[in-house]
Amino acid sequence: MILLLSAFGRTLRIMIGRPGAILGLAVSVATALFSPPTPAPPITPAPVAQAQPSTSAPRPKSAPAELLDQRTSSSTTFRHPNGARTIVLSAGPIRIRRGTTWEPIDLTLRRDQNGIHPASAPYTLRLADGGTPADAASVLGPDGTETALSWGATLPAPTLAGNRATYAGARPGSDLVVEATRSGFAAWLAPSTPTPAGLSTPTPLTLHMTKPGGAAEMLPQPEARPLLSGPIGSLASTAVTDRVVASAVTPTVRPFGTTVQNATPDSALWGDPDLRVGSYDGTTVARSYLSWDLGALHGQQVTHAALRVFSSWSSSCQPQSWEVWSSQPVGPATRWSDQPAGEQRWATSTATKGHDAGCAPGWVNVDVTDLVKAWVQAGATSGTVLLRATDESSPQGWKRFSSGEGMNVPALGVTVAPVNPTP
């Protein structure tokens, strides 16, 4: 089963990406991805949304150029030579404002005198570097509230790989894995050996919250929730016996993403590093939503639009169909029990990536031009898509896409016509 905890106005919550790339790459990807009328573009190593410009990089005369004054924490705008623009709306923050400049978010974990932390993240995240720490990981919110993974026992020094720290043998028969996210961290127990005799289940992971000037408050105890667990591929590349996810903030504005799941019908799953669709066992069913603010598209003539997501896991390499539907808005309170129904199916894809070497994880692009045109023509201020498997009863249709919390942020790329086209 899959469960994320939500308490005290915060959700307890996990992308694989590159913090920067030269402008040449950004421009070529923008051109390939979102320039009409070309068909679905090829997958490229890094998403447009995360590419960063380099003033020294050469740029072809026919290539689009980024409009730096139009940057935001989650959007990037390019101007084409003919005056058309491509607006890339990311599904999560991709940069942080530092004074008068933008700094790319880099979740790569580093080890220094301050412990282990991301190279550049919106919130202060610290991971233990072995020893006997009170907390294995903690994230500090903008109001000074700290959310931490309680430990209080011996931890080995972790092995670092990208945004992930693995504490081998942290508990009998299990490794502790902690992964940095854009708003906090995710932590889970992964079986490393057969469960030792006499130990039927692992001790559940526990989070606590400390507000400024207050005492630590334990977040909902394990007995008040099912263990967040699942077989290989359901939550991670390994089996998972328990997982918790912590966030420094509760989102109040778009972009926003969440998953709903019938196994936990009354649980809010927003902030998870994955967007899950389909079923991994024929019974448990998940669907996912993405929402964007459409203010930048108001009054524009849309000529092309593409949804770009990173597929990190599929149940097999056999093509399995999944769909993009329009939906009413969603938010932190959205659960399986009150999820908005899909309004209309706008696109279907059989792209299947992330099982093994035969279909390695990678980017997937879906043409959603007609959907975005309909939003803009209707004067919509926001747009929401529902992602779901075509056959929700088949274990072969289970897929995990990276959400706006991870290192590969989904993006909606929209190309609009020139305001005053050249005759």
KEGU-885696 format. One record per residue (C-alpha): x, y, z. Coordinates in nm, 3 decimals. Layout:
# KEGU-885696
X/Y/Z
...
//
This chain:
# KEGU-885696
0.000/0.000/0.000
0.100/0.358/-0.053
0.046/0.629/0.204
0.181/0.973/0.276
0.109/1.145/0.604
-0.049/1.488/0.626
-0.053/1.669/0.959
-0.019/2.012/1.119
-0.051/2.180/0.777
0.244/1.989/0.625
0.271/1.669/0.433
0.528/1.406/0.503
0.686/1.322/0.154
1.056/1.239/-0.316
1.345/1.337/-0.955
1.681/1.255/-1.134
1.814/1.549/-1.315
2.088/1.784/-1.402
2.100/2.126/-1.244
2.235/2.306/-1.544
2.309/2.279/-1.910
2.453/2.513/-2.170
2.224/2.741/-2.365
2.293/2.549/-2.684
2.127/2.244/-2.534
1.839/2.448/-2.393
1.773/2.607/-2.728
1.796/2.284/-2.927
1.559/2.108/-2.688
1.313/2.399/-2.696
1.320/2.393/-3.075
1.279/2.015/-3.098
1.015/1.990/-2.825
0.782/2.277/-2.876
0.823/2.421/-3.227
0.524/2.344/-3.453
0.437/2.176/-3.675
0.692/1.901/-3.616
0.569/1.562/-3.483
0.647/1.425/-3.137
1.009/1.514/-3.060
1.284/1.270/-2.963
1.378/1.218/-2.600
1.679/1.422/-2.493
1.912/1.391/-2.192
1.788/1.690/-1.997
1.451/1.871/-1.979
1.405/2.219/-2.115
1.273/2.327/-1.779
1.606/2.262/-1.608
1.843/2.394/-1.873
2.037/2.704/-1.769
2.180/2.962/-2.009
2.548/3.027/-2.059
2.645/3.366/-2.193
2.957/3.217/-2.352
2.781/2.937/-2.540
2.742/2.992/-2.915
2.385/2.992/-3.046
2.275/2.928/-3.403
2.121/3.233/-3.564
1.798/3.042/-3.625
1.770/2.917/-3.267
1.531/3.060/-3.009
1.676/3.272/-2.729
1.563/3.272/-2.369
1.392/3.588/-2.246
1.571/3.619/-1.913
1.347/3.894/-1.780
1.051/3.657/-1.801
1.203/3.384/-1.585
1.018/3.267/-1.277
1.089/2.989/-1.029
0.897/2.744/-1.247
0.874/2.888/-1.599
1.111/2.963/-1.887
1.028/3.158/-2.203
1.207/3.142/-2.539
1.162/3.375/-2.836
1.194/3.230/-3.185
1.345/3.430/-3.475
0.999/3.472/-3.631
0.862/3.627/-3.311
0.685/3.317/-3.183
0.748/3.223/-2.821
0.773/2.891/-2.640
0.666/2.907/-2.276
0.781/2.611/-2.067
0.569/2.569/-1.754
0.744/2.332/-1.512
0.543/2.126/-1.264
0.769/2.229/-0.976
1.036/2.486/-0.887
1.350/2.462/-1.099
1.538/2.766/-0.965
1.565/2.981/-0.653
1.582/3.359/-0.631
1.908/3.466/-0.462
1.911/3.843/-0.439
1.876/3.970/-0.795
1.973/3.646/-0.969
1.821/3.304/-1.026
2.010/2.999/-0.906
1.929/2.652/-1.043
1.810/2.397/-0.791
2.063/2.115/-0.752
1.956/1.825/-0.530
2.292/1.648/-0.557
2.400/1.559/-0.202
2.731/1.695/-0.076
2.933/1.616/0.236
3.115/1.897/0.421
3.166/2.038/0.771
2.792/2.105/0.795
2.708/1.743/0.732
2.529/1.616/0.423
2.300/1.849/0.229
2.187/1.930/-0.128
2.410/2.160/-0.333
2.124/2.409/-0.376
1.769/2.363/-0.249
1.477/2.589/-0.157
1.482/2.477/0.207
1.755/2.377/0.453
1.790/1.999/0.449
2.046/1.811/0.660
2.124/1.439/0.664
2.323/1.254/0.929
2.675/1.142/0.837
2.681/0.833/1.056
2.729/0.810/1.431
2.437/0.810/1.673
2.222/1.102/1.563
1.892/1.198/1.721
1.758/1.252/1.368
1.860/1.082/1.046
1.732/1.374/0.836
1.561/1.706/0.896
1.420/1.992/0.688
1.361/2.347/0.808
1.055/2.537/0.687
1.040/2.912/0.616
0.865/2.973/0.949
1.137/2.790/1.144
0.940/2.467/1.186
1.162/2.159/1.161
1.036/1.822/1.040
1.272/1.534/1.111
1.311/1.157/1.083
1.365/1.033/1.438
1.653/0.790/1.483
1.848/0.789/1.811
2.048/0.479/1.721
2.373/0.398/1.545
2.390/0.483/1.176
2.671/0.392/0.937
2.818/0.665/0.717
2.602/0.669/0.405
2.694/0.611/0.045
2.596/0.914/-0.164
2.468/0.889/-0.522
2.301/1.191/-0.677
2.024/1.305/-0.444
2.020/0.976/-0.251
2.197/0.862/0.065
2.198/0.490/0.151
2.274/0.380/0.507
2.360/0.011/0.462
2.234/-0.217/0.738
2.082/0.070/0.936
1.835/-0.180/1.079
1.856/-0.560/1.093
1.802/-0.683/0.738
1.727/-0.335/0.603
1.903/-0.035/0.452
1.777/0.316/0.523
1.750/0.526/0.207
1.701/0.903/0.226
1.637/1.105/-0.090
1.641/1.484/-0.115
1.335/1.645/-0.273
1.254/2.004/-0.366
1.054/2.062/-0.050
1.216/1.815/0.191
1.303/1.447/0.183
1.171/1.095/0.145
1.301/0.805/0.353
1.235/0.434/0.328
1.352/0.095/0.448
1.470/-0.142/0.176
1.530/-0.510/0.261
1.901/-0.590/0.222
1.887/-0.950/0.350
1.614/-1.196/0.440
1.430/-1.086/0.755
1.619/-1.226/1.057
1.446/-1.499/1.256
1.221/-1.356/1.523
1.183/-1.019/1.350
0.852/-1.034/1.165
0.827/-0.668/1.061
1.071/-0.377/1.078
1.029/-0.102/1.335
0.829/0.167/1.151
0.988/0.497/1.062
0.871/0.795/1.267
0.865/1.167/1.193
0.841/1.452/1.440
0.785/1.824/1.407
0.930/2.103/1.620
0.786/2.454/1.595
0.989/2.759/1.700
0.990/2.784/2.078
0.793/2.461/2.115
0.854/2.099/2.201
0.879/1.824/1.944
0.545/1.674/1.843
0.532/1.322/1.706
0.349/1.303/1.378
0.081/1.032/1.345
0.212/0.712/1.498
0.262/0.401/1.283
-0.030/0.227/1.454
-0.252/0.505/1.316
-0.151/0.428/0.960
-0.069/0.126/0.744
0.299/0.080/0.670
0.382/0.242/0.339
0.520/-0.063/0.160
0.523/-0.239/-0.172
0.706/-0.487/-0.395
0.992/-0.408/-0.632
0.895/-0.123/-0.863
0.585/-0.009/-0.677
0.762/0.264/-0.478
1.130/0.226/-0.568
1.362/0.004/-0.768
1.375/-0.225/-0.462
1.105/-0.356/-0.235
1.001/-0.112/0.037
0.887/-0.213/0.386
0.807/0.137/0.513
0.842/0.492/0.386
0.773/0.844/0.505
0.798/1.172/0.318
0.853/1.514/0.478
0.789/1.857/0.332
0.882/2.201/0.465
0.568/2.363/0.324
0.214/2.299/0.210
0.167/2.426/-0.148
-0.077/2.713/-0.182
-0.020/2.807/-0.547
0.032/2.627/-0.876
0.212/2.438/-1.017
0.085/2.142/-0.822
0.089/1.764/-0.857
-0.053/1.471/-0.666
-0.138/1.102/-0.683
-0.457/0.941/-0.555
-0.482/0.570/-0.476
-0.772/0.343/-0.385
-0.572/0.158/-0.116
-0.561/0.481/0.086
-0.886/0.651/-0.020
-0.883/0.917/0.250
-0.511/1.000/0.247
-0.362/1.305/0.076
-0.060/1.195/-0.128
0.058/1.533/-0.259
0.430/1.604/-0.244
0.532/1.254/-0.342
0.835/1.233/-0.571
0.643/1.003/-0.802
0.332/1.034/-1.016
0.185/0.684/-1.028
-0.066/0.539/-1.275
-0.224/0.199/-1.317
-0.198/-0.104/-1.089
0.105/-0.309/-0.981
-0.102/-0.600/-0.844
-0.433/-0.588/-1.034
-0.612/-0.445/-0.729
-0.434/-0.132/-0.610
-0.509/0.152/-0.855
-0.337/0.490/-0.878
-0.403/0.802/-1.086
-0.212/1.129/-1.096
-0.284/1.498/-1.156
-0.079/1.798/-1.267
-0.197/2.161/-1.251
-0.050/2.480/-1.394
-0.129/2.850/-1.381
-0.216/2.962/-1.735
-0.179/3.337/-1.684
0.114/3.358/-1.924
-0.107/3.215/-2.203
-0.396/3.458/-2.165
-0.502/3.600/-2.501
-0.233/3.405/-2.690
-0.276/3.201/-3.008
-0.149/2.852/-2.926
0.015/2.672/-3.216
0.166/2.372/-3.040
0.178/2.217/-2.691
0.351/1.912/-2.547
0.347/1.745/-2.207
0.690/1.612/-2.109
0.733/1.362/-1.825
1.019/1.140/-1.709
0.924/0.772/-1.690
1.128/0.618/-1.409
0.957/0.279/-1.385
0.727/0.052/-1.586
0.617/-0.300/-1.500
0.767/-0.432/-1.823
0.908/-0.318/-2.156
0.591/-0.416/-2.340
0.409/-0.101/-2.461
0.118/-0.029/-2.230
-0.134/0.244/-2.296
-0.189/0.542/-2.065
-0.399/0.852/-2.113
-0.412/1.228/-2.061
-0.750/1.368/-1.957
-0.863/1.720/-1.868
-0.988/1.763/-1.513
-1.127/2.011/-1.265
-0.863/2.172/-1.038
-0.695/1.972/-0.762
-0.512/2.072/-0.445
-0.360/1.943/-0.120
-0.699/1.812/-0.004
-0.750/1.591/-0.312
-0.786/1.222/-0.224
-0.910/0.910/-0.399
-1.242/0.943/-0.218
-1.308/1.292/-0.358
-1.099/1.303/-0.676
-1.241/1.501/-0.969
-1.353/1.285/-1.256
-1.177/1.304/-1.589
-1.368/1.536/-1.821
-1.237/1.437/-2.163
-0.956/1.220/-2.294
-0.722/1.429/-2.510
-0.424/1.203/-2.573
-0.312/0.841/-2.545
0.045/0.712/-2.533
0.201/0.367/-2.529
0.547/0.501/-2.441
0.691/0.261/-2.184
1.026/0.326/-2.019
1.207/0.240/-1.699
1.201/-0.138/-1.658
1.543/-0.264/-1.762
1.819/-0.206/-2.018
1.570/-0.280/-2.293
1.363/0.025/-2.198
1.574/0.242/-1.970
1.418/0.532/-1.780
1.372/0.836/-2.000
1.165/1.132/-2.115
0.827/1.087/-2.280
0.647/1.354/-2.481
0.273/1.372/-2.550
0.108/1.618/-2.790
-0.163/1.811/-2.603
-0.207/2.098/-2.848
-0.585/2.064/-2.874
-0.626/2.055/-2.496
-0.421/2.368/-2.433
-0.596/2.550/-2.719
-0.930/2.466/-2.557
-0.810/2.599/-2.219
-0.690/2.927/-2.367
-0.993/2.978/-2.589
-1.218/2.926/-2.286
-1.022/3.185/-2.086
-0.917/2.931/-1.822
-0.686/3.070/-1.554
-0.549/2.726/-1.470
-0.527/2.388/-1.638
-0.527/2.041/-1.483
-0.452/1.705/-1.645
-0.534/1.359/-1.515
-0.291/1.079/-1.601
-0.430/0.726/-1.584
-0.370/0.381/-1.727
-0.604/0.268/-2.002
-0.644/-0.072/-1.832
-0.642/-0.013/-1.458
-0.679/-0.383/-1.378
-0.362/-0.501/-1.552
-0.038/-0.519/-1.348
0.147/-0.461/-1.675
0.017/-0.102/-1.689
0.187/0.022/-1.369
0.407/0.326/-1.430
0.590/0.576/-1.212
0.672/0.920/-1.352
0.889/1.174/-1.174
0.686/1.452/-1.012
0.771/1.816/-0.951
0.948/1.713/-0.628
1.227/1.512/-0.786
1.522/1.570/-1.014
1.329/1.540/-1.341
1.045/1.792/-1.328
0.752/1.744/-1.569
0.687/2.035/-1.802
0.414/2.171/-2.026
0.570/2.343/-2.328
0.346/2.578/-2.523
0.439/2.763/-2.842
0.233/3.074/-2.922
0.218/3.275/-3.243
0.394/3.612/-3.278
0.190/3.902/-3.147
0.264/4.100/-3.465
0.369/3.840/-3.721
0.598/3.948/-4.000
0.405/3.982/-4.330
//
